[in-house]
Amino acid sequence: MSARPFLWVHAVIKAGILLGFAGYISFLVKSDALLLYIAPGMTPFVKLAAIALAVVGVYQLYEAFRQYRGEPPSCDCEDEGHSHEPSRSVFKNLLFYGLFAVPLVLGFLLPDASPGTDPHHEHAVQQPRQSETVPHSHPTKP
């Protein structure tokens, strides 16, 4: 078992982020809001990316389960002199996971509309009525 007993938590966080993005993409597809973010020609590729993210997320859950049971990483590369352990710095870990988690959370919380597209809210500039305008007076030539 590793000297750091809670390494599996990092794998669970990674899996949550990956599955969150896959879920968000599928939510956008089902709600027909995906075209607000990407060009129509990219739709099949983004759908494939969502499937790939889900597969990698499930694999991260599997790795978390293996690490929880105390098994070594499945890559068999510990003999090569490197480790897959995350940084010991809490700040670095918060920054790293936050770079992915904050946009994901904002995507779920904010509405799927660009500003100015709500037909019930007027953003137009109010033009003064013709009777309220003051005509410009031009100096007359003598």
OpenMM code with the backbone's topology and positions (N, CA, C; nanometers):
from openmm import Vec3, app, unit

residues = "MET SER ALA ARG PRO PHE LEU TRP VAL HIS ALA VAL ILE LYS ALA GLY ILE LEU LEU GLY PHE ALA GLY TYR ILE SER PHE LEU VAL LYS SER ASP ALA LEU LEU LEU TYR ILE ALA PRO GLY MET THR PRO PHE VAL LYS LEU ALA ALA ILE ALA LEU ALA VAL VAL GLY VAL TYR GLN LEU TYR GLU ALA PHE ARG GLN TYR ARG GLY GLU PRO PRO SER CYS ASP CYS GLU ASP GLU GLY HIS SER HIS GLU PRO SER ARG SER VAL PHE LYS ASN LEU LEU PHE TYR GLY LEU PHE ALA VAL PRO LEU VAL LEU GLY PHE LEU LEU PRO ASP ALA SER PRO GLY THR ASP PRO HIS HIS GLU HIS ALA VAL GLN GLN PRO ARG GLN SER GLU THR VAL PRO HIS SER HIS PRO THR LYS PRO".split()
positions = [
    Vec3(0.0833, -0.1182, 0.0000),
    Vec3(0.0000, 0.0000, 0.0000),
    Vec3(0.0880, 0.1249, 0.0000),
    Vec3(0.0373, 0.2304, -0.0567),
    Vec3(0.1120, 0.3542, -0.0669),
    Vec3(0.1293, 0.4177, 0.0703),
    Vec3(0.2304, 0.5045, 0.0805),
    Vec3(0.2544, 0.5751, 0.2054),
    Vec3(0.1442, 0.6796, 0.2296),
    Vec3(0.0733, 0.7162, 0.1272),
    Vec3(-0.0363, 0.8125, 0.1391),
    Vec3(-0.1677, 0.7364, 0.1207),
    Vec3(-0.2408, 0.7156, 0.2293),
    Vec3(-0.3567, 0.6258, 0.2237),
    Vec3(-0.4778, 0.6797, 0.1479),
    Vec3(-0.4860, 0.8092, 0.1219),
    Vec3(-0.6055, 0.8630, 0.0578),
    Vec3(-0.5826, 0.9030, -0.0877),
    Vec3(-0.4941, 0.8340, -0.1574),
    Vec3(-0.4695, 0.8638, -0.2985),
    Vec3(-0.5907, 0.8324, -0.3844),
    Vec3(-0.6724, 0.7396, -0.3397),
    Vec3(-0.7900, 0.7034, -0.4172),
    Vec3(-0.8872, 0.8205, -0.4296),
    Vec3(-0.8812, 0.9153, -0.3373),
    Vec3(-0.9694, 1.0317, -0.3427),
    Vec3(-0.9394, 1.1139, -0.4679),
    Vec3(-0.8123, 1.1248, -0.5044),
    Vec3(-0.7752, 1.1988, -0.6248),
    Vec3(-0.8348, 1.1326, -0.7489),
    Vec3(-0.8331, 1.0019, -0.7524),
    Vec3(-0.8913, 0.9315, -0.8668),
    Vec3(-1.0427, 0.9507, -0.8708),
    Vec3(-1.1069, 0.9562, -0.7562),
    Vec3(-1.2518, 0.9798, -0.7523),
    Vec3(-1.2832, 1.1211, -0.8007),
    Vec3(-1.2022, 1.2187, -0.7608),
    Vec3(-1.2234, 1.3569, -0.8065),
    Vec3(-1.2056, 1.3654, -0.9575),
    Vec3(-1.1005, 1.3018, -1.0098),
    Vec3(-1.0789, 1.3016, -1.1551),
    Vec3(-1.1958, 1.2355, -1.2268),
    Vec3(-1.2431, 1.1243, -1.1726),
    Vec3(-1.3570, 1.0558, -1.2335),
    Vec3(-1.4806, 1.1441, -1.2305),
    Vec3(-1.5021, 1.2148, -1.1207),
    Vec3(-1.6171, 1.3044, -1.1112),
    Vec3(-1.6121, 1.4162, -1.2134),
    Vec3(-1.4941, 1.4721, -1.2337),
    Vec3(-1.4795, 1.5792, -1.3322),
    Vec3(-1.5036, 1.5249, -1.4730),
    Vec3(-1.4440, 1.4106, -1.5054),
    Vec3(-1.4616, 1.3526, -1.6390),
    Vec3(-1.6068, 1.3146, -1.6649),
    Vec3(-1.6692, 1.2488, -1.5683),
    Vec3(-1.8091, 1.2107, -1.5849),
    Vec3(-1.8999, 1.3330, -1.5837),
    Vec3(-1.8604, 1.4368, -1.5123),
    Vec3(-1.9370, 1.5611, -1.5124),
    Vec3(-1.9383, 1.6265, -1.6499),
    Vec3(-1.8224, 1.6326, -1.7147),
    Vec3(-1.8181, 1.6897, -1.8499),
    Vec3(-1.8964, 1.6042, -1.9483),
    Vec3(-1.8849, 1.4729, -1.9368),
    Vec3(-1.9625, 1.3843, -2.0245),
    Vec3(-2.1122, 1.4043, -2.0019),
    Vec3(-2.1521, 1.4166, -1.8762),
    Vec3(-2.2922, 1.4399, -1.8450),
    Vec3(-2.3411, 1.5748, -1.8936),
    Vec3(-2.2558, 1.6762, -1.8819),
    Vec3(-2.2952, 1.8092, -1.9267),
    Vec3(-2.3132, 1.8125, -2.0783),
    Vec3(-2.2237, 1.7472, -2.1505),
    Vec3(-2.2372, 1.7415, -2.2966),
    Vec3(-2.3654, 1.6675, -2.3343),
    Vec3(-2.3932, 1.5563, -2.2673),
    Vec3(-2.5156, 1.4833, -2.2997),
    Vec3(-2.6397, 1.5645, -2.2615),
    Vec3(-2.6321, 1.6423, -2.1531),
    Vec3(-2.7422, 1.7315, -2.1168),
    Vec3(-2.7647, 1.8354, -2.2263),
    Vec3(-2.6562, 1.8926, -2.2787),
    Vec3(-2.6696, 1.9916, -2.3858),
    Vec3(-2.7271, 1.9298, -2.5125),
    Vec3(-2.6892, 1.8056, -2.5408),
    Vec3(-2.7429, 1.7378, -2.6586),
    Vec3(-2.8920, 1.7136, -2.6422),
    Vec3(-2.9325, 1.6630, -2.5266),
    Vec3(-3.0741, 1.6314, -2.5035),
    Vec3(-3.1613, 1.7566, -2.4976),
    Vec3(-3.1071, 1.8680, -2.4515),
    Vec3(-3.1858, 1.9912, -2.4429),
    Vec3(-3.1723, 2.0776, -2.5688),
    Vec3(-3.1077, 2.0276, -2.6723),
    Vec3(-3.0861, 2.0997, -2.7982),
    Vec3(-3.0168, 2.2338, -2.7770),
    Vec3(-2.9285, 2.2410, -2.6796),
    Vec3(-2.8554, 2.3648, -2.6525),
    Vec3(-2.7090, 2.3552, -2.6942),
    Vec3(-2.6681, 2.2419, -2.7489),
    Vec3(-2.5274, 2.2240, -2.7856),
    Vec3(-2.4851, 2.3223, -2.8938),
    Vec3(-2.5771, 2.3554, -2.9839),
    Vec3(-2.5420, 2.4451, -3.0937),
    Vec3(-2.5230, 2.5892, -3.0486),
    Vec3(-2.5541, 2.6194, -2.9226),
    Vec3(-2.5230, 2.7526, -2.8693),
    Vec3(-2.3736, 2.7674, -2.8436),
    Vec3(-2.3025, 2.6553, -2.8351),
    Vec3(-2.1617, 2.6568, -2.7966),
    Vec3(-2.0668, 2.6146, -2.9082),
    Vec3(-2.1143, 2.5340, -3.0021),
    Vec3(-2.0245, 2.4831, -3.1062),
    Vec3(-2.0894, 2.4976, -3.2430),
    Vec3(-2.0081, 2.4837, -3.3473),
    Vec3(-2.0589, 2.4861, -3.4841),
    Vec3(-2.1313, 2.3549, -3.5132),
    Vec3(-2.2325, 2.3581, -3.5991),
    Vec3(-2.3083, 2.2360, -3.6277),
    Vec3(-2.2235, 2.1200, -3.6814),
    Vec3(-2.1198, 2.1499, -3.7548),
    Vec3(-2.0355, 2.0441, -3.8091),
    Vec3(-1.9533, 1.9705, -3.7044),
    Vec3(-1.9372, 2.0304, -3.5877),
    Vec3(-1.8579, 1.9691, -3.4808),
    Vec3(-1.9403, 1.8781, -3.3899),
    Vec3(-2.0716, 1.8754, -3.4080),
    Vec3(-2.1600, 1.7999, -3.3193),
    Vec3(-2.1228, 1.6527, -3.3073),
    Vec3(-2.0980, 1.5806, -3.4181),
    Vec3(-2.0636, 1.4382, -3.4010),
    Vec3(-1.9337, 1.4171, -3.3228),
    Vec3(-1.8385, 1.5060, -3.3399),
    Vec3(-1.7109, 1.4916, -3.2701),
    Vec3(-1.7262, 1.5181, -3.1202),
    Vec3(-1.8088, 1.6145, -3.0862),
    Vec3(-1.8319, 1.6446, -2.9448),
    Vec3(-1.9083, 1.5298, -2.8789),
    Vec3(-2.0011, 1.4701, -2.9511),
    Vec3(-2.0729, 1.3539, -2.8975),
    Vec3(-1.9770, 1.2367, -2.8744),
    Vec3(-1.8850, 1.2151, -2.9675),
    Vec3(-1.7834, 1.1097, -2.9487),
    Vec3(-1.6917, 1.1434, -2.8316),
    Vec3(-1.6589, 1.2700, -2.8153),
    Vec3(-1.5751, 1.3110, -2.7033),
    Vec3(-1.6459, 1.2847, -2.5705),
    Vec3(-1.7774, 1.3043, -2.5661),
    Vec3(-1.8528, 1.2765, -2.4445),
    Vec3(-1.8470, 1.1280, -2.4102),
    Vec3(-1.8554, 1.0438, -2.5111),
    Vec3(-1.8447, 0.8990, -2.4880),
    Vec3(-1.7059, 0.8644, -2.4357),
    Vec3(-1.6026, 0.9241, -2.4964),
    Vec3(-1.4653, 0.8975, -2.4524),
    Vec3(-1.4434, 0.9463, -2.3088),
    Vec3(-1.4964, 1.0633, -2.2753),
    Vec3(-1.4836, 1.1144, -2.1388),
    Vec3(-1.5522, 1.0214, -2.0397),
    Vec3(-1.6674, 0.9680, -2.0768),
    Vec3(-1.7383, 0.8761, -1.9878),
    Vec3(-1.6585, 0.7473, -1.9675),
    Vec3(-1.5992, 0.6953, -2.0732),
    Vec3(-1.5196, 0.5725, -2.0617),
    Vec3(-1.3978, 0.5957, -1.9718),
    Vec3(-1.3277, 0.7060, -1.9921),
    Vec3(-1.2107, 0.7354, -1.9098),
    Vec3(-1.2531, 0.7625, -1.7651),
    Vec3(-1.3682, 0.8257, -1.7448),
    Vec3(-1.4181, 0.8490, -1.6103),
    Vec3(-1.4500, 0.7196, -1.5372),
    Vec3(-1.5101, 0.6249, -1.6077),
    Vec3(-1.5384, 0.4942, -1.5465),
    Vec3(-1.4077, 0.4227, -1.5136),
    Vec3(-1.3083, 0.4338, -1.6017),
    Vec3(-1.1782, 0.3721, -1.5728),
    Vec3(-1.1140, 0.4367, -1.4496),
    Vec3(-1.1290, 0.5684, -1.4335),
    Vec3(-1.0750, 0.6345, -1.3144),
    Vec3(-1.1440, 0.5840, -1.1874),
    Vec3(-1.2725, 0.5554, -1.1967),
    Vec3(-1.3419, 0.4962, -1.0814),
    Vec3(-1.2860, 0.3578, -1.0495),
    Vec3(-1.2564, 0.2816, -1.1537),
    Vec3(-1.1949, 0.1500, -1.1351),
    Vec3(-1.0586, 0.1638, -1.0674),
    Vec3(-0.9795, 0.2607, -1.1132),
    Vec3(-0.8479, 0.2840, -1.0519),
    Vec3(-0.8634, 0.3296, -0.9065),
    Vec3(-0.9634, 0.4112, -0.8780),
    Vec3(-0.9876, 0.4541, -0.7400),
    Vec3(-1.0199, 0.3340, -0.6520),
    Vec3(-1.1008, 0.2424, -0.7040),
    Vec3(-1.1349, 0.1216, -0.6290),
    Vec3(-1.0105, 0.0371, -0.6035),
    Vec3(-0.9253, 0.0243, -0.7037),
    Vec3(-0.8001, -0.0521, -0.6878),
    Vec3(-0.7094, 0.0140, -0.5835),
    Vec3(-0.6983, 0.1462, -0.5888),
    Vec3(-0.6136, 0.2162, -0.4926),
    Vec3(-0.6720, 0.2085, -0.3529),
    Vec3(-0.8036, 0.2093, -0.3417),
    Vec3(-0.8684, 0.1971, -0.2117),
    Vec3(-0.8366, 0.0613, -0.1486),
    Vec3(-0.8301, -0.0418, -0.2311),
    Vec3(-0.7971, -0.1762, -0.1815),
    Vec3(-0.6473, -0.1940, -0.1587),
    Vec3(-0.5665, -0.0959, -0.1968),
    Vec3(-0.4229, -0.1018, -0.1726),
    Vec3(-0.3428, -0.1647, -0.2844),
    Vec3(-0.4011, -0.1842, -0.3993),
    Vec3(-0.3291, -0.2427, -0.5127),
    Vec3(-0.2440, -0.1369, -0.5818),
    Vec3(-0.1345, -0.1778, -0.6437),
    Vec3(-0.0503, -0.0805, -0.7157),
    Vec3(-0.1202, -0.0340, -0.8440),
    Vec3(-0.0743, 0.0768, -0.9017),
    Vec3(-0.1344, 0.1232, -1.0284),
    Vec3(-0.1249, 0.0160, -1.1357),
    Vec3(-0.2193, 0.0147, -1.2256),
    Vec3(-0.2251, -0.0903, -1.3271),
    Vec3(-0.1293, -0.0675, -1.4432),
    Vec3(-0.0471, 0.0350, -1.4369),
    Vec3(0.0422, 0.0633, -1.5494),
    Vec3(0.1732, -0.0151, -1.5410),
    Vec3(0.2057, -0.0748, -1.4257),
    Vec3(0.3306, -0.1501, -1.4067),
    Vec3(0.4534, -0.0681, -1.4423),
    Vec3(0.4562, 0.0570, -1.4023),
    Vec3(0.5703, 0.1414, -1.4371),
    Vec3(0.6433, 0.1922, -1.3134),
    Vec3(0.6144, 0.1378, -1.1979),
    Vec3(0.6828, 0.1846, -1.0780),
    Vec3(0.8293, 0.1428, -1.0774),
    Vec3(0.8636, 0.0391, -1.1528),
    Vec3(1.0030, -0.0038, -1.1614),
    Vec3(1.0863, 0.0907, -1.2469),
    Vec3(1.0221, 0.1768, -1.3237),
    Vec3(1.0936, 0.2679, -1.4122),
    Vec3(1.1370, 0.3957, -1.3429),
    Vec3(1.1089, 0.4097, -1.2158),
    Vec3(1.1592, 0.5233, -1.1397),
    Vec3(1.0703, 0.6452, -1.1376),
    Vec3(0.9470, 0.6328, -1.1772),
    Vec3(0.8569, 0.7481, -1.1638),
    Vec3(0.7279, 0.7040, -1.0947),
    Vec3(0.6559, 0.8041, -1.0485),
    Vec3(0.5360, 0.7772, -0.9712),
    Vec3(0.4194, 0.8564, -1.0284),
    Vec3(0.2993, 0.8062, -1.0076),
    Vec3(0.1792, 0.8743, -1.0540),
    Vec3(0.1088, 0.9479, -0.9407),
    Vec3(0.1750, 0.9636, -0.8281),
    Vec3(0.1145, 1.0310, -0.7146),
    Vec3(0.0987, 1.1799, -0.7441),
    Vec3(-0.0142, 1.2379, -0.7036),
    Vec3(-0.0325, 1.3822, -0.7220),
    Vec3(0.0558, 1.4611, -0.6265),
    Vec3(0.0606, 1.5886, -0.6487),
    Vec3(0.1409, 1.6774, -0.5651),
    Vec3(0.0924, 1.6729, -0.4204),
    Vec3(0.1833, 1.6950, -0.3285),
    Vec3(0.1466, 1.7001, -0.1870),
    Vec3(0.0926, 1.8378, -0.1491),
    Vec3(0.1080, 1.9345, -0.2359),
    Vec3(0.0628, 2.0708, -0.2081),
    Vec3(-0.0891, 2.0807, -0.2251),
    Vec3(-0.1557, 2.1256, -0.1207),
    Vec3(-0.3008, 2.1436, -0.1265),
    Vec3(-0.3348, 2.2539, -0.2266),
    Vec3(-0.2549, 2.3611, -0.2292),
    Vec3(-0.2789, 2.4708, -0.3215),
    Vec3(-0.2713, 2.4235, -0.4666),
    Vec3(-0.1695, 2.3457, -0.4997),
    Vec3(-0.1567, 2.2965, -0.6368),
    Vec3(-0.2732, 2.2057, -0.6745),
    Vec3(-0.3157, 2.1213, -0.5818),
    Vec3(-0.4278, 2.0323, -0.6104),
    Vec3(-0.5579, 2.1101, -0.6280),
    Vec3(-0.5810, 2.2101, -0.5419),
    Vec3(-0.7012, 2.2923, -0.5567),
    Vec3(-0.6997, 2.3688, -0.6889),
    Vec3(-0.5842, 2.4205, -0.7252),
    Vec3(-0.5717, 2.4929, -0.8514),
    Vec3(-0.5949, 2.3992, -0.9693),
    Vec3(-0.5331, 2.2820, -0.9653),
    Vec3(-0.5445, 2.1863, -1.0755),
    Vec3(-0.6886, 2.1395, -1.0938),
    Vec3(-0.7524, 2.0950, -0.9866),
    Vec3(-0.8893, 2.0459, -0.9985),
    Vec3(-0.9877, 2.1607, -1.0195),
    Vec3(-0.9585, 2.2765, -0.9648),
    Vec3(-1.0452, 2.3924, -0.9819),
    Vec3(-1.0507, 2.4425, -1.1250),
    Vec3(-0.9395, 2.4297, -1.1985),
    Vec3(-0.9377, 2.4716, -1.3389),
    Vec3(-1.0399, 2.3945, -1.4208),
    Vec3(-1.0711, 2.2741, -1.3792),
    Vec3(-1.1698, 2.1934, -1.4503),
    Vec3(-1.3070, 2.1979, -1.3837),
    Vec3(-1.3100, 2.2049, -1.2527),
    Vec3(-1.4371, 2.1975, -1.1806),
    Vec3(-1.5168, 2.3285, -1.1898),
    Vec3(-1.4504, 2.4430, -1.1848),
    Vec3(-1.5217, 2.5705, -1.1876),
    Vec3(-1.5991, 2.5892, -1.3183),
    Vec3(-1.5389, 2.5688, -1.4360),
    Vec3(-1.6190, 2.5817, -1.5590),
    Vec3(-1.7323, 2.4794, -1.5665),
    Vec3(-1.7095, 2.3612, -1.5128),
    Vec3(-1.8141, 2.2593, -1.5136),
    Vec3(-1.9320, 2.3016, -1.4266),
    Vec3(-1.9041, 2.3510, -1.3075),
    Vec3(-2.0107, 2.3957, -1.2177),
    Vec3(-2.0833, 2.5162, -1.2773),
    Vec3(-2.0087, 2.6099, -1.3351),
    Vec3(-2.0718, 2.7259, -1.3978),
    Vec3(-2.1594, 2.6848, -1.5152),
    Vec3(-2.1165, 2.5846, -1.5895),
    Vec3(-2.1969, 2.5356, -1.7010),
    Vec3(-2.3304, 2.4819, -1.6556),
    Vec3(-2.3312, 2.4126, -1.5422),
    Vec3(-2.4567, 2.3599, -1.4907),
    Vec3(-2.5433, 2.4686, -1.4266),
    Vec3(-2.4817, 2.5691, -1.3669),
    Vec3(-2.5579, 2.6691, -1.2921),
    Vec3(-2.6101, 2.7845, -1.3771),
    Vec3(-2.5345, 2.8254, -1.4781),
    Vec3(-2.5741, 2.9411, -1.5575),
    Vec3(-2.6688, 2.8998, -1.6697),
    Vec3(-2.7550, 2.9913, -1.7148),
    Vec3(-2.8500, 2.9566, -1.8217),
    Vec3(-2.7791, 2.9360, -1.9556),
    Vec3(-2.8432, 2.8597, -2.0415),
    Vec3(-2.7872, 2.8292, -2.1739),
    Vec3(-2.8378, 2.9282, -2.2781),
    Vec3(-2.8113, 3.0546, -2.2587),
    Vec3(-2.8515, 3.1568, -2.3544),
    Vec3(-2.7469, 3.2667, -2.3539),
    Vec3(-2.7237, 3.3221, -2.4712),
    Vec3(-2.6297, 3.4328, -2.4781),
    Vec3(-2.7038, 3.5618, -2.4442),
    Vec3(-2.6334, 3.6615, -2.3957),
    Vec3(-2.6998, 3.7869, -2.3579),
    Vec3(-2.7687, 3.8514, -2.4775),
    Vec3(-2.8870, 3.9040, -2.4552),
    Vec3(-2.9593, 3.9728, -2.5605),
    Vec3(-3.0466, 3.8833, -2.6446),
    Vec3(-3.0587, 3.7552, -2.6102),
    Vec3(-3.1403, 3.6658, -2.6911),
    Vec3(-3.2742, 3.6362, -2.6281),
    Vec3(-3.3011, 3.6888, -2.5117),
    Vec3(-3.4283, 3.6655, -2.4445),
    Vec3(-3.5343, 3.7547, -2.5087),
    Vec3(-3.6369, 3.6974, -2.5708),
    Vec3(-3.7369, 3.7805, -2.6383),
    Vec3(-3.8271, 3.8562, -2.5412),
    Vec3(-3.8319, 3.8164, -2.4161),
    Vec3(-3.9179, 3.8809, -2.3189),
    Vec3(-3.8512, 3.9990, -2.2499),
    Vec3(-3.7244, 4.0174, -2.2729),
    Vec3(-3.6514, 4.1253, -2.2078),
    Vec3(-3.6001, 4.2200, -2.3149),
    Vec3(-3.6393, 4.3435, -2.3065),
    Vec3(-3.5983, 4.4392, -2.4088),
    Vec3(-3.4621, 4.4979, -2.3755),
    Vec3(-3.3713, 4.4827, -2.4696),
    Vec3(-3.2388, 4.5429, -2.4552),
    Vec3(-3.2225, 4.6596, -2.5514),
    Vec3(-3.3261, 4.6885, -2.6267),
    Vec3(-3.3144, 4.7928, -2.7282),
    Vec3(-3.3030, 4.9294, -2.6627),
    Vec3(-3.2357, 5.0164, -2.7298),
    Vec3(-3.2223, 5.1537, -2.6827),
    Vec3(-3.3539, 5.2241, -2.7118),
    Vec3(-3.4049, 5.2901, -2.6127),
    Vec3(-3.5298, 5.3635, -2.6304),
    Vec3(-3.5024, 5.4914, -2.7077),
    Vec3(-3.5657, 5.5042, -2.8217),
    Vec3(-3.5515, 5.6251, -2.9019),
    Vec3(-3.6545, 5.7273, -2.8540),
    Vec3(-3.6162, 5.8536, -2.8422),
    Vec3(-3.7147, 5.9548, -2.8015),
    Vec3(-3.8198, 5.9736, -2.9108),
    Vec3(-3.9402, 6.0079, -2.8656),
    Vec3(-4.0458, 6.0340, -2.9624),
    Vec3(-4.0131, 6.1604, -3.0403),
    Vec3(-4.0700, 6.1698, -3.1557),
    Vec3(-4.0394, 6.2810, -3.2456),
    Vec3(-4.0716, 6.4155, -3.1818),
    Vec3(-4.1758, 6.4223, -3.0989),
    Vec3(-4.2139, 6.5508, -3.0399),
    Vec3(-4.1165, 6.5938, -2.9309),
    Vec3(-4.0379, 6.5000, -2.8784),
    Vec3(-3.9450, 6.5348, -2.7712),
    Vec3(-3.8092, 6.5795, -2.8230),
    Vec3(-3.7837, 6.5601, -2.9492),
    Vec3(-3.6537, 6.5969, -3.0029),
    Vec3(-3.6480, 6.7464, -3.0272),
    Vec3(-3.5332, 6.8014, -3.0055),
    Vec3(-3.5103, 6.9436, -3.0276),
    Vec3(-3.4412, 6.9571, -3.1616),
    Vec3(-3.4994, 7.0321, -3.2526),
    Vec3(-3.4343, 7.0459, -3.3837),
    Vec3(-3.3055, 7.1260, -3.3702),
    Vec3(-3.2085, 7.0847, -3.4501),
    Vec3(-3.0817, 7.1570, -3.4492),
    Vec3(-3.0992, 7.2871, -3.5269),
    Vec3(-3.0499, 7.3908, -3.4691),
    Vec3(-3.0582, 7.5189, -3.5429),
    Vec3(-2.9233, 7.5454, -3.6052),
    Vec3(-2.9274, 7.5689, -3.7339),
    Vec3(-2.8054, 7.5995, -3.8072),
    Vec3(-2.7958, 7.7513, -3.8222),
    Vec3(-2.6782, 7.8023, -3.8043),
    Vec3(-2.6666, 7.9482, -3.8246),
    Vec3(-2.6971, 7.9838, -3.9708),
    Vec3(-2.7710, 8.0844, -3.9867),
    Vec3(-2.8065, 8.1283, -4.1226),
    Vec3(-2.7016, 8.2244, -4.1737),
    Vec3(-2.6834, 8.2189, -4.3010),
    Vec3(-2.5858, 8.3082, -4.3617),
    Vec3(-2.6530, 8.4429, -4.3886),
    Vec3(-2.5838, 8.5527, -4.3610),
    Vec3(-2.6460, 8.6838, -4.3889),
    Vec3(-2.6483, 8.7179, -4.5336),
] * unit.nanometer
topology = app.Topology()
chain = topology.addChain("A")
for resn in residues:
    res = topology.addResidue(resn, chain)
    for name in ("N", "CA", "C"):
        topology.addAtom(name, app.Element.getBySymbol(name[0]), res)
